[in-house]
Amino acid sequence: MAFTEDTTTASQEDIIDASLDFLAELVGAMDLAADIAIVSESEESITIRIDSDEDAGVLIGRKGQTLQSIQYLLNVLYGTRLDRRISVDVGDYRQRHEEKLLEEAHAAAGRVRESGKRFTLEPMSPADRRTIHHLVTDQYSDLQTYSTGEEPNRRIVIEPKGATGPRPGEIGRWGGGRPRDPRNFDSRRGGTYRSRRPR
């Protein structure tokens, strides 16, 4: 595949072409037909979009995990050589995902303001957690956030600033329900993608 070529002395254009070839082979290996194109490019980043008339869910995966893995692989193989971050999207998945994420974050923040009690969101990726941390910091001066739990079940808790009392480990999901047994989370091992980016 394209990643086996020597890109140490290759030009930026050669490396970009190699990354697109690699991505095309990867998508082909998944038995999908797709159009792959660079939709934006700057000195800091490159955004690649994959459009397919077939089941795009195969490329996205559960909660975007497959897409995240593809993007991670491209950055390891090519982004480091380009000294630029490569972002990969399937259709407009990332935009729709971010809109839904922000909607849930605003709803959770409103609930905390109204009740004065902590609220724990569903487990999410490090990138999604960063988005919510920034949202609360920028738009809700009376609230604060922290992360709890272990990957892949690490999640964000939103609480009023100055909240007192012990911080819970794993508590109930949106809509209430019985708390989960923390041992269920501790017992999961292996096969989990861990982001190297700061949390």
N, C-alpha and C positions, 0 to 999 in steps of 0.2 A: 504494500500500500504506500501512499505518498509519504507517510512519515518516516520511511526508511532512508530517504535520500539525504545527502549531506547538505544541510542548510547553514552551516557555520559561516560559509563565505558567500552565500547567496544574497542577492539584492532583496530589498523589501518587497518588490513586485513578485519576485520568484517565490518568496515565502508565503505571500498572500495567495498566489496561485496554487501552491502546494496545499495550503489549508483548505481551499475550496475543493480541490481534487480529492483530498482525504475525506471531507465531509460528504461529497457526492458518492464515494465508494461506500462509506458507512451507511448512508441512506439506502443505497442500492442493496447492500447486504441485508437490510431489513425488509427487502422485497417491496419497496415503495418507489413510486415515480414522483419526482418533485422538481420544482424550479428553485435554484439556489442563487442568491444574488447579494451583493453588498449594497445596503440601502443608505448607510451613512459612514463617514470616515473622517477622523480628525487625528491630530498628533498624539492624542491620548488613547483613542479607542477606535474599534471597527465594529460595526453592527451588521450581521449577516442574517438574512431572512430566508426561511424555507417555506415554500407554498406547495401544498399538495392537495389534489382533489380526492385523494384516498383518505384512509383513517389517520388523521393527524394526531389522534390520541396516542398512537403507538410511539410517535416521536416525543410527545410531551410527557407521557407516563403519569403515574399517580402523584398528584400534587406537584407536577412539574419535575419529578426526580430524574426521569430519563433525559429531558432537555437540559437540566442542570449538569448531569454527568457528561453529556456531549460537549457542552460549553467548557466544562472543567478540562476535559481531555484536549480540546483545541488550544486552550490557554497554556497547558503544560507543554504541548508539542510545538506550538507556533507563536503564541502570544509572548512567551519569554524571549524568543529570538527577535520578535518585532519590537519588544519593549512597549507594547500597547496591549490593552485589554480587549479581548474578543468577546462580543456579546452575540448570542444566537437566539433568534425568535422563530416560532412556528406560527405563521399567519400573524394575527394580532393578539396572541395568547398573553404575552407579558403585559400589554396595556390593559386587557380585560382583567387579568389577575391582580394587577396593582389597584385598579379601580375597586374591585371587590374587597381587597385587603384594606384599603383606606376607609371604605364604607363600614366594614366591621370594626375598625379601630375607632372611628368617630362614634359609632353606636356604643361601644364598650366604655369609652371615655365619658359619654353622656350618662351612662348607667352608674358609673362610679361617682360622678358629680351629684347625681340625684340621690343615691343611697348612702354615700359617704363610706362605702365599703370597698375593699379590694376586689378586683375581678381578674380572673385568669383566662387568657385566650387559648385557643387550640395550639398544639405543637406546630411549629413552623420552622422554616430554614433560617440559617443565620442572616441571609440577605433580607428576608421578610421581617425578621426581628429588628434589624437595623432601621428599616423603613418606619416601623411603628415607634421605636425609640425616638427617632428624629421628629416624627409627627407630633408626639405628645410634648416633647421639649419645646418645639416651635409654636404650637397652637394652644397648649393647655398649661398655662403657667402655674395653676393650682394643683396639677397632678404630676406624678413621677412614675417611672417604670423600672422594673428589674427583671432579669431572666432567672428561671429556676428549672431544675431537672437536668437530665443527661440526654445527649443526642441518642436517638433521633426524636426524643420526646421533650426536648427543651422548649419552653414556652415563656411568654411574657406575662407579667402581672402588672396591672395598672392600679395605682393606689393614690389617695389624697396625699399631698405633700405634708410631711410631719406626722404621718400615720404611726400609731403606736401599737404595741403588742407584737407577739412573735409572728414572723413571716412564715406562711405555710409552705410546705414543699410542693406536693402535687395536690391540687384541690379540684373541685367539680368543674365540669365544662359549662359552656354557655347554656343557659336555660335551667341550671340547677342539676339535681341528680346526686347520687351518692358519690362520695370521694373515692378515688381509686387507691388501691393498695400500692404504696411506693415500691414494694418488692417486685411487682409486675414490670416496672420500668428498669429496675436494677438488673433483672435477669436477662435482658436482651443483649446479645453480643454479636459482633462480627458483621461484615458486609455493609457497614454504614458509611456513606460519604460524609467526611468531616471537612468543613470549609477551613482553609488556612487564613482567611481574611479575619481581621479583628472583629470581635463581637461588640 
